[in-house]
Amino acid sequence: MLPPAAPPRPTRVMERLAQAANGVMRLPARLGLHQEFGALLGRRLLEALVP
């Protein structure tokens, strides 16, 4: 998961990690996206797992 509103340095680190990921989700959030968007994050993860 990549939050587009994250600061530049963490974004660079997350982009590098995402290169090895099976899939990438971009959510409208900052670094605390799990706190700000817990319900949305949960739904998106479930949608990704259930065909």
ModelCIF file with pLDDT and N, C-alpha, C, O atoms, coordinates in Angstrom:
data_MODEL
#
_entry.id   MODEL 
#
_entity.id                         1 
_entity.type                       polymer 
_entity.pdbx_number_of_molecules   1 
#
_entity_poly.entity_id                      1 
_entity_poly.type                           'polypeptide(L)' 
_entity_poly.nstd_linkage                   no 
_entity_poly.nstd_monomer                   no 
_entity_poly.pdbx_seq_one_letter_code       MLPPAAPPRPTRVMERLAQAANGVMRLPARLGLHQEFGALLGRRLLEALVP 
_entity_poly.pdbx_seq_one_letter_code_can   MLPPAAPPRPTRVMERLAQAANGVMRLPARLGLHQEFGALLGRRLLEALVP 
_entity_poly.pdbx_strand_id                 A 
#
loop_
_entity_poly_seq.entity_id 
_entity_poly_seq.num 
_entity_poly_seq.mon_id 
_entity_poly_seq.hetero 
1 1  MET n 
1 2  LEU n 
1 3  PRO n 
1 4  PRO n 
1 5  ALA n 
1 6  ALA n 
1 7  PRO n 
1 8  PRO n 
1 9  ARG n 
1 10 PRO n 
1 11 THR n 
1 12 ARG n 
1 13 VAL n 
1 14 MET n 
1 15 GLU n 
1 16 ARG n 
1 17 LEU n 
1 18 ALA n 
1 19 GLN n 
1 20 ALA n 
1 21 ALA n 
1 22 ASN n 
1 23 GLY n 
1 24 VAL n 
1 25 MET n 
1 26 ARG n 
1 27 LEU n 
1 28 PRO n 
1 29 ALA n 
1 30 ARG n 
1 31 LEU n 
1 32 GLY n 
1 33 LEU n 
1 34 HIS n 
1 35 GLN n 
1 36 GLU n 
1 37 PHE n 
1 38 GLY n 
1 39 ALA n 
1 40 LEU n 
1 41 LEU n 
1 42 GLY n 
1 43 ARG n 
1 44 ARG n 
1 45 LEU n 
1 46 LEU n 
1 47 GLU n 
1 48 ALA n 
1 49 LEU n 
1 50 VAL n 
1 51 PRO n 
#
_struct_asym.id          A 
_struct_asym.entity_id   1 
#
loop_
_ma_qa_metric.id 
_ma_qa_metric.mode 
_ma_qa_metric.name 
_ma_qa_metric.software_group_id 
_ma_qa_metric.type 
1 global pLDDT . pLDDT 
2 local  pLDDT . pLDDT 
#
_ma_qa_metric_global.metric_id      1 
_ma_qa_metric_global.metric_value   76.86 
_ma_qa_metric_global.model_id       1 
_ma_qa_metric_global.ordinal_id     1 
#
loop_
_ma_qa_metric_local.label_asym_id 
_ma_qa_metric_local.label_comp_id 
_ma_qa_metric_local.label_seq_id 
_ma_qa_metric_local.metric_id 
_ma_qa_metric_local.metric_value 
_ma_qa_metric_local.model_id 
_ma_qa_metric_local.ordinal_id 
A MET 1  2 69.00 1 1  
A LEU 2  2 73.00 1 2  
A PRO 3  2 73.00 1 3  
A PRO 4  2 72.00 1 4  
A ALA 5  2 76.00 1 5  
A ALA 6  2 77.00 1 6  
A PRO 7  2 81.00 1 7  
A PRO 8  2 85.00 1 8  
A ARG 9  2 87.00 1 9  
A PRO 10 2 82.00 1 10 
A THR 11 2 81.00 1 11 
A ARG 12 2 87.00 1 12 
A VAL 13 2 86.00 1 13 
A MET 14 2 81.00 1 14 
A GLU 15 2 84.00 1 15 
A ARG 16 2 87.00 1 16 
A LEU 17 2 83.00 1 17 
A ALA 18 2 83.00 1 18 
A GLN 19 2 84.00 1 19 
A ALA 20 2 83.00 1 20 
A ALA 21 2 79.00 1 21 
A ASN 22 2 77.00 1 22 
A GLY 23 2 77.00 1 23 
A VAL 24 2 78.00 1 24 
A MET 25 2 75.00 1 25 
A ARG 26 2 75.00 1 26 
A LEU 27 2 70.00 1 27 
A PRO 28 2 70.00 1 28 
A ALA 29 2 66.00 1 29 
A ARG 30 2 65.00 1 30 
A LEU 31 2 63.00 1 31 
A GLY 32 2 63.00 1 32 
A LEU 33 2 61.00 1 33 
A HIS 34 2 61.00 1 34 
A GLN 35 2 67.00 1 35 
A GLU 36 2 67.00 1 36 
A PHE 37 2 71.00 1 37 
A GLY 38 2 74.00 1 38 
A ALA 39 2 80.00 1 39 
A LEU 40 2 79.00 1 40 
A LEU 41 2 74.00 1 41 
A GLY 42 2 80.00 1 42 
A ARG 43 2 84.00 1 43 
A ARG 44 2 81.00 1 44 
A LEU 45 2 81.00 1 45 
A LEU 46 2 86.00 1 46 
A GLU 47 2 86.00 1 47 
A ALA 48 2 84.00 1 48 
A LEU 49 2 83.00 1 49 
A VAL 50 2 80.00 1 50 
A PRO 51 2 69.00 1 51 
#
loop_
_atom_site.group_PDB 
_atom_site.id 
_atom_site.type_symbol 
_atom_site.label_atom_id 
_atom_site.label_alt_id 
_atom_site.label_comp_id 
_atom_site.label_asym_id 
_atom_site.label_entity_id 
_atom_site.label_seq_id 
_atom_site.pdbx_PDB_ins_code 
_atom_site.Cartn_x 
_atom_site.Cartn_y 
_atom_site.Cartn_z 
_atom_site.occupancy 
_atom_site.B_iso_or_equiv 
_atom_site.pdbx_formal_charge 
_atom_site.auth_seq_id 
_atom_site.auth_comp_id 
_atom_site.auth_asym_id 
_atom_site.auth_atom_id 
_atom_site.pdbx_PDB_model_num 
ATOM 1   N N  . MET A 1 1  ? 0.845   -1.164  0.000  1.00 69.00 ? 1  MET A N  1 
ATOM 2   C CA . MET A 1 1  ? 0.000   0.000   0.000  1.00 69.00 ? 1  MET A CA 1 
ATOM 3   C C  . MET A 1 1  ? 0.891   1.227   0.000  1.00 69.00 ? 1  MET A C  1 
ATOM 4   O O  . MET A 1 1  ? 1.824   1.343   0.794  1.00 69.00 ? 1  MET A O  1 
ATOM 5   N N  . LEU A 1 2  ? 0.592   2.111   -0.880 1.00 73.00 ? 2  LEU A N  1 
ATOM 6   C CA . LEU A 1 2  ? 1.375   3.333   -0.978 1.00 73.00 ? 2  LEU A CA 1 
ATOM 7   C C  . LEU A 1 2  ? 0.457   4.531   -0.757 1.00 73.00 ? 2  LEU A C  1 
ATOM 8   O O  . LEU A 1 2  ? -0.477  4.750   -1.528 1.00 73.00 ? 2  LEU A O  1 
ATOM 9   N N  . PRO A 1 3  ? 0.719   5.300   0.288  1.00 73.00 ? 3  PRO A N  1 
ATOM 10  C CA . PRO A 1 3  ? -0.059  6.507   0.506  1.00 73.00 ? 3  PRO A CA 1 
ATOM 11  C C  . PRO A 1 3  ? 0.563   7.676   -0.257 1.00 73.00 ? 3  PRO A C  1 
ATOM 12  O O  . PRO A 1 3  ? 1.671   8.097   0.077  1.00 73.00 ? 3  PRO A O  1 
ATOM 13  N N  . PRO A 1 4  ? -0.121  8.214   -1.275 1.00 72.00 ? 4  PRO A N  1 
ATOM 14  C CA . PRO A 1 4  ? 0.444   9.283   -2.100 1.00 72.00 ? 4  PRO A CA 1 
ATOM 15  C C  . PRO A 1 4  ? 0.806   10.553  -1.321 1.00 72.00 ? 4  PRO A C  1 
ATOM 16  O O  . PRO A 1 4  ? 1.663   11.316  -1.766 1.00 72.00 ? 4  PRO A O  1 
ATOM 17  N N  . ALA A 1 5  ? 0.176   10.792  -0.179 1.00 76.00 ? 5  ALA A N  1 
ATOM 18  C CA . ALA A 1 5  ? 0.447   12.009  0.578  1.00 76.00 ? 5  ALA A CA 1 
ATOM 19  C C  . ALA A 1 5  ? 1.582   11.837  1.584  1.00 76.00 ? 5  ALA A C  1 
ATOM 20  O O  . ALA A 1 5  ? 1.799   12.712  2.423  1.00 76.00 ? 5  ALA A O  1 
ATOM 21  N N  . ALA A 1 6  ? 2.305   10.729  1.512  1.00 77.00 ? 6  ALA A N  1 
ATOM 22  C CA . ALA A 1 6  ? 3.424   10.510  2.430  1.00 77.00 ? 6  ALA A CA 1 
ATOM 23  C C  . ALA A 1 6  ? 4.577   11.448  2.076  1.00 77.00 ? 6  ALA A C  1 
ATOM 24  O O  . ALA A 1 6  ? 4.705   11.875  0.929  1.00 77.00 ? 6  ALA A O  1 
ATOM 25  N N  . PRO A 1 7  ? 5.412   11.766  3.060  1.00 81.00 ? 7  PRO A N  1 
ATOM 26  C CA . PRO A 1 7  ? 6.594   12.598  2.789  1.00 81.00 ? 7  PRO A CA 1 
ATOM 27  C C  . PRO A 1 7  ? 7.539   11.911  1.792  1.00 81.00 ? 7  PRO A C  1 
ATOM 28  O O  . PRO A 1 7  ? 7.493   10.690  1.642  1.00 81.00 ? 7  PRO A O  1 
ATOM 29  N N  . PRO A 1 8  ? 8.388   12.680  1.115  1.00 85.00 ? 8  PRO A N  1 
ATOM 30  C CA . PRO A 1 8  ? 9.248   12.135  0.057  1.00 85.00 ? 8  PRO A CA 1 
ATOM 31  C C  . PRO A 1 8  ? 10.148  10.975  0.477  1.00 85.00 ? 8  PRO A C  1 
ATOM 32  O O  . PRO A 1 8  ? 10.226  9.976   -0.239 1.00 85.00 ? 8  PRO A O  1 
ATOM 33  N N  . ARG A 1 9  ? 10.825  11.081  1.612  1.00 87.00 ? 9  ARG A N  1 
ATOM 34  C CA . ARG A 1 9  ? 11.768  10.020  1.991  1.00 87.00 ? 9  ARG A CA 1 
ATOM 35  C C  . ARG A 1 9  ? 11.053  8.684   2.227  1.00 87.00 ? 9  ARG A C  1 
ATOM 36  O O  . ARG A 1 9  ? 11.461  7.678   1.647  1.00 87.00 ? 9  ARG A O  1 
ATOM 37  N N  . PRO A 1 10 ? 9.996   8.636   3.061  1.00 82.00 ? 10 PRO A N  1 
ATOM 38  C CA . PRO A 1 10 ? 9.294   7.365   3.226  1.00 82.00 ? 10 PRO A CA 1 
ATOM 39  C C  . PRO A 1 10 ? 8.685   6.858   1.917  1.00 82.00 ? 10 PRO A C  1 
ATOM 40  O O  . PRO A 1 10 ? 8.611   5.650   1.694  1.00 82.00 ? 10 PRO A O  1 
ATOM 41  N N  . THR A 1 11 ? 8.253   7.774   1.059  1.00 81.00 ? 11 THR A N  1 
ATOM 42  C CA . THR A 1 11 ? 7.682   7.368   -0.222 1.00 81.00 ? 11 THR A CA 1 
ATOM 43  C C  . THR A 1 11 ? 8.731   6.639   -1.056 1.00 81.00 ? 11 THR A C  1 
ATOM 44  O O  . THR A 1 11 ? 8.425   5.621   -1.675 1.00 81.00 ? 11 THR A O  1 
ATOM 45  N N  . ARG A 1 12 ? 9.945   7.140   -1.079 1.00 87.00 ? 12 ARG A N  1 
ATOM 46  C CA . ARG A 1 12 ? 11.016  6.476   -1.840 1.00 87.00 ? 12 ARG A CA 1 
ATOM 47  C C  . ARG A 1 12 ? 11.271  5.070   -1.311 1.00 87.00 ? 12 ARG A C  1 
ATOM 48  O O  . ARG A 1 12 ? 11.452  4.132   -2.086 1.00 87.00 ? 12 ARG A O  1 
ATOM 49  N N  . VAL A 1 13 ? 11.284  4.928   0.009  1.00 86.00 ? 13 VAL A N  1 
ATOM 50  C CA . VAL A 1 13 ? 11.503  3.611   0.610  1.00 86.00 ? 13 VAL A CA 1 
ATOM 51  C C  . VAL A 1 13 ? 10.351  2.676   0.253  1.00 86.00 ? 13 VAL A C  1 
ATOM 52  O O  . VAL A 1 13 ? 10.579  1.524   -0.118 1.00 86.00 ? 13 VAL A O  1 
ATOM 53  N N  . MET A 1 14 ? 9.131   3.159   0.361  1.00 81.00 ? 14 MET A N  1 
ATOM 54  C CA . MET A 1 14 ? 7.969   2.327   0.045  1.00 81.00 ? 14 MET A CA 1 
ATOM 55  C C  . MET A 1 14 ? 7.955   1.942   -1.432 1.00 81.00 ? 14 MET A C  1 
ATOM 56  O O  . MET A 1 14 ? 7.588   0.816   -1.769 1.00 81.00 ? 14 MET A O  1 
ATOM 57  N N  . GLU A 1 15 ? 8.347   2.858   -2.317 1.00 84.00 ? 15 GLU A N  1 
ATOM 58  C CA . GLU A 1 15 ? 8.400   2.555   -3.749 1.00 84.00 ? 15 GLU A CA 1 
ATOM 59  C C  . GLU A 1 15 ? 9.405   1.440   -4.022 1.00 84.00 ? 15 GLU A C  1 
ATOM 60  O O  . GLU A 1 15 ? 9.149   0.554   -4.838 1.00 84.00 ? 15 GLU A O  1 
ATOM 61  N N  . ARG A 1 16 ? 10.551  1.486   -3.338 1.00 87.00 ? 16 ARG A N  1 
ATOM 62  C CA . ARG A 1 16 ? 11.554  0.427   -3.519 1.00 87.00 ? 16 ARG A CA 1 
ATOM 63  C C  . ARG A 1 16 ? 11.018  -0.915  -3.037 1.00 87.00 ? 16 ARG A C  1 
ATOM 64  O O  . ARG A 1 16 ? 11.208  -1.936  -3.698 1.00 87.00 ? 16 ARG A O  1 
ATOM 65  N N  . LEU A 1 17 ? 10.349  -0.914  -1.888 1.00 83.00 ? 17 LEU A N  1 
ATOM 66  C CA . LEU A 1 17 ? 9.774   -2.155  -1.374 1.00 83.00 ? 17 LEU A CA 1 
ATOM 67  C C  . LEU A 1 17 ? 8.665   -2.669  -2.291 1.00 83.00 ? 17 LEU A C  1 
ATOM 68  O O  . LEU A 1 17 ? 8.508   -3.879  -2.460 1.00 83.00 ? 17 LEU A O  1 
ATOM 69  N N  . ALA A 1 18 ? 7.905   -1.761  -2.877 1.00 83.00 ? 18 ALA A N  1 
ATOM 70  C CA . ALA A 1 18 ? 6.794   -2.145  -3.746 1.00 83.00 ? 18 ALA A CA 1 
ATOM 71  C C  . ALA A 1 18 ? 7.274   -2.857  -5.007 1.00 83.00 ? 18 ALA A C  1 
ATOM 72  O O  . ALA A 1 18 ? 6.524   -3.628  -5.606 1.00 83.00 ? 18 ALA A O  1 
ATOM 73  N N  . GLN A 1 19 ? 8.503   -2.609  -5.410 1.00 84.00 ? 19 GLN A N  1 
ATOM 74  C CA . GLN A 1 19 ? 9.033   -3.261  -6.606 1.00 84.00 ? 19 GLN A CA 1 
ATOM 75  C C  . GLN A 1 19 ? 9.070   -4.781  -6.448 1.00 84.00 ? 19 GLN A C  1 
ATOM 76  O O  . GLN A 1 19 ? 9.000   -5.508  -7.439 1.00 84.00 ? 19 GLN A O  1 
ATOM 77  N N  . ALA A 1 20 ? 9.181   -5.266  -5.208 1.00 83.00 ? 20 ALA A N  1 
ATOM 78  C CA . ALA A 1 20 ? 9.232   -6.708  -4.960 1.00 83.00 ? 20 ALA A CA 1 
ATOM 79  C C  . ALA A 1 20 ? 7.863   -7.268  -4.581 1.00 83.00 ? 20 ALA A C  1 
ATOM 80  O O  . ALA A 1 20 ? 7.738   -8.466  -4.329 1.00 83.00 ? 20 ALA A O  1 
ATOM 81  N N  . ALA A 1 21 ? 6.840   -6.424  -4.539 1.00 79.00 ? 21 ALA A N  1 
ATOM 82  C CA . ALA A 1 21 ? 5.507   -6.864  -4.112 1.00 79.00 ? 21 ALA A CA 1 
ATOM 83  C C  . ALA A 1 21 ? 4.754   -7.551  -5.243 1.00 79.00 ? 21 ALA A C  1 
ATOM 84  O O  . ALA A 1 21 ? 5.028   -7.321  -6.420 1.00 79.00 ? 21 ALA A O  1 
ATOM 85  N N  . ASN A 1 22 ? 3.804   -8.397  -4.867 1.00 77.00 ? 22 ASN A N  1 
ATOM 86  C CA . ASN A 1 22 ? 2.935   -9.049  -5.854 1.00 77.00 ? 22 ASN A CA 1 
ATOM 87  C C  . ASN A 1 22 ? 1.912   -8.078  -6.410 1.00 77.00 ? 22 ASN A C  1 
ATOM 88  O O  . ASN A 1 22 ? 1.442   -8.247  -7.536 1.00 77.00 ? 22 ASN A O  1 
ATOM 89  N N  . GLY A 1 23 ? 1.563   -7.068  -5.638 1.00 77.00 ? 23 GLY A N  1 
ATOM 90  C CA . GLY A 1 23 ? 0.588   -6.074  -6.056 1.00 77.00 ? 23 GLY A CA 1 
ATOM 91  C C  . GLY A 1 23 ? 0.722   -4.829  -5.203 1.00 77.00 ? 23 GLY A C  1 
ATOM 92  O O  . GLY A 1 23 ? 1.225   -4.888  -4.081 1.00 77.00 ? 23 GLY A O  1 
ATOM 93  N N  . VAL A 1 24 ? 0.281   -3.721  -5.725 1.00 78.00 ? 24 VAL A N  1 
ATOM 94  C CA . VAL A 1 24 ? 0.397   -2.448  -5.014 1.00 78.00 ? 24 VAL A CA 1 
ATOM 95  C C  . VAL A 1 24 ? -0.957  -1.763  -5.018 1.00 78.00 ? 24 VAL A C  1 
ATOM 96  O O  . VAL A 1 24 ? -1.621  -1.694  -6.052 1.00 78.00 ? 24 VAL A O  1 
ATOM 97  N N  . MET A 1 25 ? -1.365  -1.258  -3.862 1.00 75.00 ? 25 MET A N  1 
ATOM 98  C CA . MET A 1 25 ? -2.598  -0.478  -3.736 1.00 75.00 ? 25 MET A CA 1 
ATOM 99  C C  . MET A 1 25 ? -2.213  0.942   -3.349 1.00 75.00 ? 25 MET A C  1 
ATOM 100 O O  . MET A 1 25 ? -1.375  1.149   -2.472 1.00 75.00 ? 25 MET A O  1 
ATOM 101 N N  . ARG A 1 26 ? -2.814  1.893   -3.991 1.00 75.00 ? 26 ARG A N  1 
ATOM 102 C CA . ARG A 1 26 ? -2.599  3.295   -3.628 1.00 75.00 ? 26 ARG A CA 1 
ATOM 103 C C  . ARG A 1 26 ? -3.875  3.796   -2.970 1.00 75.00 ? 26 ARG A C  1 
ATOM 104 O O  . ARG A 1 26 ? -4.948  3.783   -3.574 1.00 75.00 ? 26 ARG A O  1 
ATOM 105 N N  . LEU A 1 27 ? -3.745  4.235   -1.730 1.00 70.00 ? 27 LEU A N  1 
ATOM 106 C CA . LEU A 1 27 ? -4.891  4.736   -0.975 1.00 70.00 ? 27 LEU A CA 1 
ATOM 107 C C  . LEU A 1 27 ? -4.681  6.211   -0.670 1.00 70.00 ? 27 LEU A C  1 
ATOM 108 O O  . LEU A 1 27 ? -3.549  6.633   -0.436 1.00 70.00 ? 27 LEU A O  1 
ATOM 109 N N  . PRO A 1 28 ? -5.744  7.000   -0.669 1.00 70.00 ? 28 PRO A N  1 
ATOM 110 C CA . PRO A 1 28 ? -5.615  8.433   -0.397 1.00 70.00 ? 28 PRO A CA 1 
ATOM 111 C C  . PRO A 1 28 ? -5.348  8.681   1.085  1.00 70.00 ? 28 PRO A C  1 
ATOM 112 O O  . PRO A 1 28 ? -6.273  8.921   1.861  1.00 70.00 ? 28 PRO A O  1 
ATOM 113 N N  . ALA A 1 29 ? -4.072  8.619   1.469  1.00 66.00 ? 29 ALA A N  1 
ATOM 114 C CA . ALA A 1 29 ? -3.739  8.747   2.890  1.00 66.00 ? 29 ALA A CA 1 
ATOM 115 C C  . ALA A 1 29 ? -2.289  9.195   3.059  1.00 66.00 ? 29 ALA A C  1 
ATOM 116 O O  . ALA A 1 29 ? -1.555  9.429   2.098  1.00 66.00 ? 29 ALA A O  1 
ATOM 117 N N  . ARG A 1 30 ? -1.923  9.300   4.322  1.00 65.00 ? 30 ARG A N  1 
ATOM 118 C CA . ARG A 1 30 ? -0.544  9.622   4.688  1.00 65.00 ? 30 ARG A CA 1 
ATOM 119 C C  . ARG A 1 30 ? 0.070   8.380   5.326  1.00 65.00 ? 30 ARG A C  1 
ATOM 120 O O  . ARG A 1 30 ? -0.446  7.276   5.147  1.00 65.00 ? 30 ARG A O  1 
ATOM 121 N N  . LEU A 1 31 ? 1.157   8.542   6.063  1.00 63.00 ? 31 LEU A N  1 
ATOM 122 C CA . LEU A 1 31 ? 1.835   7.396   6.665  1.00 63.00 ? 31 LEU A CA 1 
ATOM 123 C C  . LEU A 1 31 ? 0.960   6.639   7.650  1.00 63.00 ? 31 LEU A C  1 
ATOM 124 O O  . LEU A 1 31 ? 1.091   5.420   7.760  1.00 63.00 ? 31 LEU A O  1 
ATOM 125 N N  . GLY A 1 32 ? 0.079   7.308   8.366  1.00 63.00 ? 32 GLY A N  1 
ATOM 126 C CA . GLY A 1 32 ? -0.776  6.637   9.334  1.00 63.00 ? 32 GLY A CA 1 
ATOM 127 C C  . GLY A 1 32 ? -2.036  6.088   8.707  1.00 63.00 ? 32 GLY A C  1 
ATOM 128 O O  . GLY A 1 32 ? -3.086  6.080   9.351  1.00 63.00 ? 32 GLY A O  1 
ATOM 129 N N  . LEU A 1 33 ? -1.966  5.630   7.472  1.00 61.00 ? 33 LEU A N  1 
ATOM 130 C CA . LEU A 1 33 ? -3.165  5.221   6.767  1.00 61.00 ? 33 LEU A CA 1 
ATOM 131 C C  . LEU A 1 33 ? -3.909  4.108   7.484  1.00 61.00 ? 33 LEU A C  1 
ATOM 132 O O  . LEU A 1 33 ? -5.133  4.028   7.379  1.00 61.00 ? 33 LEU A O  1 
ATOM 133 N N  . HIS A 1 34 ? -3.208  3.249   8.208  1.00 61.00 ? 34 HIS A N  1 
ATOM 134 C CA . HIS A 1 34 ? -3.890  2.179   8.934  1.00 61.00 ? 34 HIS A CA 1 
ATOM 135 C C  . HIS A 1 34 ? -4.759  2.748   10.051 1.00 61.00 ? 34 HIS A C  1 
ATOM 136 O O  . HIS A 1 34 ? -5.739  2.122   10.455 1.00 61.00 ? 34 HIS A O  1 
ATOM 137 N N  . GLN A 1 35 ? -4.403  3.932   10.551 1.00 67.00 ? 35 GLN A N  1 
ATOM 138 C CA . GLN A 1 35 ? -5.203  4.567   11.598 1.00 67.00 ? 35 GLN A CA 1 
ATOM 139 C C  . GLN A 1 35 ? -6.311  5.419   10.990 1.00 67.00 ? 35 GLN A C  1 
ATOM 140 O O  . GLN A 1 35 ? -7.434  5.435   11.495 1.00 67.00 ? 35 GLN A O  1 
ATOM 141 N N  . GLU A 1 36 ? -6.001  6.119   9.917  1.00 67.00 ? 36 GLU A N  1 
ATOM 142 C CA . GLU A 1 36 ? -6.969  7.016   9.291  1.00 67.00 ? 36 GLU A CA 1 
ATOM 143 C C  . GLU A 1 36 ? -8.021  6.280   8.479  1.00 67.00 ? 36 GLU A C  1 
ATOM 144 O O  . GLU A 1 36 ? -9.186  6.677   8.454  1.00 67.00 ? 36 GLU A O  1 
ATOM 145 N N  . PHE A 1 37 ? -7.613  5.218   7.821  1.00 71.00 ? 37 PHE A N  1 
ATOM 146 C CA . PHE A 1 37 ? -8.474  4.550   6.860  1.00 71.00 ? 37 PHE A CA 1 
ATOM 147 C C  . PHE A 1 37 ? -8.574  3.059   7.153  1.00 71.00 ? 37 PHE A C  1 
ATOM 148 O O  . PHE A 1 37 ? -8.538  2.245   6.230  1.00 71.00 ? 37 PHE A O  1 
ATOM 149 N N  . GLY A 1 38 ? -8.697  2.695   8.410  1.00 74.00 ? 38 GLY A N  1 
ATOM 150 C CA . GLY A 1 38 ? -8.733  1.283   8.795  1.00 74.00 ? 38 GLY A CA 1 
ATOM 151 C C  . GLY A 1 38 ? -9.815  0.502   8.073  1.00 74.00 ? 38 GLY A C  1 
ATOM 152 O O  . GLY A 1 38 ? -9.548  -0.580  7.550  1.00 74.00 ? 38 GLY A O  1 
ATOM 153 N N  . ALA A 1 39 ? -11.043 1.034   8.034  1.00 80.00 ? 39 ALA A N  1 
ATOM 154 C CA . ALA A 1 39 ? -12.152 0.319   7.388  1.00 80.00 ? 39 ALA A CA 1 
ATOM 155 C C  . ALA A 1 39 ? -11.914 0.192   5.882  1.00 80.00 ? 39 ALA A C  1 
ATOM 156 O O  . ALA A 1 39 ? -12.110 -0.880  5.311  1.00 80.00 ? 39 ALA A O  1 
ATOM 157 N N  . LEU A 1 40 ? -11.494 1.280   5.241  1.00 79.00 ? 40 LEU A N  1 
ATOM 158 C CA . LEU A 1 40 ? -11.217 1.241   3.804  1.00 79.00 ? 40 LEU A CA 1 
ATOM 159 C C  . LEU A 1 40 ? -10.088 0.267   3.506  1.00 79.00 ? 40 LEU A C  1 
ATOM 160 O O  . LEU A 1 40 ? -10.165 -0.518  2.561  1.00 79.00 ? 40 LEU A O  1 
ATOM 161 N N  . LEU A 1 41 ? -9.057  0.323   4.308  1.00 74.00 ? 41 LEU A N  1 
ATOM 162 C CA . LEU A 1 41 ? -7.914  -0.565  4.124  1.00 74.00 ? 41 LEU A CA 1 
ATOM 163 C C  . LEU A 1 41 ? -8.356  -2.024  4.252  1.00 74.00 ? 41 LEU A C  1 
ATOM 164 O O  . LEU A 1 41 ? -7.965  -2.864  3.442  1.00 74.00 ? 41 LEU A O  1 
ATOM 165 N N  . GLY A 1 42 ? -9.157  -2.323  5.253  1.00 80.00 ? 42 GLY A N  1 
ATOM 166 C CA . GLY A 1 42 ? -9.652  -3.680  5.436  1.00 80.00 ? 42 GLY A CA 1 
ATOM 167 C C  . GLY A 1 42 ? -10.464 -4.159  4.251  1.00 80.00 ? 42 GLY A C  1 
ATOM 168 O O  . GLY A 1 42 ? -10.293 -5.289  3.793  1.00 80.00 ? 42 GLY A O  1 
ATOM 169 N N  . ARG A 1 43 ? -11.357 -3.299  3.744  1.00 84.00 ? 43 ARG A N  1 
ATOM 170 C CA . ARG A 1 43 ? -12.176 -3.677  2.587  1.00 84.00 ? 43 ARG A CA 1 
ATOM 171 C C  . ARG A 1 43 ? -11.310 -3.921  1.359  1.00 84.00 ? 43 ARG A C  1 
ATOM 172 O O  . ARG A 1 43 ? -11.510 -4.899  0.638  1.00 84.00 ? 43 ARG A O  1 
ATOM 173 N N  . ARG A 1 44 ? -10.350 -3.033  1.120  1.00 81.00 ? 44 ARG A N  1 
ATOM 174 C CA . ARG A 1 44 ? -9.485  -3.186  -0.058 1.00 81.00 ? 44 ARG A CA 1 
ATOM 175 C C  . ARG A 1 44 ? -8.656  -4.470  0.020  1.00 81.00 ? 44 ARG A C  1 
ATOM 176 O O  . ARG A 1 44 ? -8.465  -5.154  -0.985 1.00 81.00 ? 44 ARG A O  1 
ATOM 177 N N  . LEU A 1 45 ? -8.167  -4.792  1.220  1.00 81.00 ? 45 LEU A N  1 
ATOM 178 C CA . LEU A 1 45 ? -7.398  -6.019  1.380  1.00 81.00 ? 45 LEU A CA 1 
ATOM 179 C C  . LEU A 1 45 ? -8.273  -7.238  1.128  1.00 81.00 ? 45 LEU A C  1 
ATOM 180 O O  . LEU A 1 45 ? -7.853  -8.176  0.451  1.00 81.00 ? 45 LEU A O  1 
ATOM 181 N N  . LEU A 1 46 ? -9.481  -7.231  1.665  1.00 86.00 ? 46 LEU A N  1 
ATOM 182 C CA . LEU A 1 46 ? -10.401 -8.344  1.439  1.00 86.00 ? 46 LEU A CA 1 
ATOM 183 C C  . LEU A 1 46 ? -10.766 -8.470  -0.037 1.00 86.00 ? 46 LEU A C  1 
ATOM 184 O O  . LEU A 1 46 ? -10.829 -9.580  -0.566 1.00 86.00 ? 46 LEU A O  1 
ATOM 185 N N  . GLU A 1 47 ? -11.004 -7.359  -0.696 1.00 86.00 ? 47 GLU A N  1 
ATOM 186 C CA . GLU A 1 47 ? -11.318 -7.381  -2.123 1.00 86.00 ? 47 GLU A CA 1 
ATOM 187 C C  . GLU A 1 47 ? -10.168 -7.981  -2.928 1.00 86.00 ? 47 GLU A C  1 
ATOM 188 O O  . GLU A 1 47 ? -10.392 -8.684  -3.914 1.00 86.00 ? 47 GLU A O  1 
ATOM 189 N N  . ALA A 1 48 ? -8.936  -7.700  -2.502 1.00 84.00 ? 48 ALA A N  1 
ATOM 190 C CA . ALA A 1 48 ? -7.769  -8.216  -3.211 1.00 84.00 ? 48 ALA A CA 1 
ATOM 191 C C  . ALA A 1 48 ? -7.633  -9.726  -3.008 1.00 84.00 ? 48 ALA A C  1 
ATOM 192 O O  . ALA A 1 48 ? -7.108  -10.423 -3.877 1.00 84.00 ? 48 ALA A O  1 
ATOM 193 N N  . LEU A 1 49 ? -8.098  -10.229 -1.879 1.00 83.00 ? 49 LEU A N  1 
ATOM 194 C CA . LEU A 1 49 ? -7.954  -11.646 -1.574 1.00 83.00 ? 49 LEU A CA 1 
ATOM 195 C C  . LEU A 1 49 ? -9.091  -12.503 -2.133 1.00 83.00 ? 49 LEU A C  1 
ATOM 196 O O  . LEU A 1 49 ? -8.889  -13.670 -2.468 1.00 83.00 ? 49 LEU A O  1 
ATOM 197 N N  . VAL A 1 50 ? -10.282 -11.918 -2.231 1.00 80.00 ? 50 VAL A N  1 
ATOM 198 C CA . VAL A 1 50 ? -11.454 -12.680 -2.677 1.00 80.00 ? 50 VAL A CA 1 
ATOM 199 C C  . VAL A 1 50 ? -11.714 -12.364 -4.151 1.00 80.00 ? 50 VAL A C  1 
ATOM 200 O O  . VAL A 1 50 ? -11.950 -11.210 -4.509 1.00 80.00 ? 50 VAL A O  1 
ATOM 201 N N  . PRO A 1 51 ? -11.670 -13.396 -5.008 1.00 69.00 ? 51 PRO A N  1 
ATOM 202 C CA . PRO A 1 51 ? -11.878 -13.139 -6.448 1.00 69.00 ? 51 PRO A CA 1 
ATOM 203 C C  . PRO A 1 51 ? -13.306 -12.722 -6.767 1.00 69.00 ? 51 PRO A C  1 
ATOM 204 O O  . PRO A 1 51 ? -13.631 -12.474 -7.928 1.00 69.00 ? 51 PRO A O  1 
#
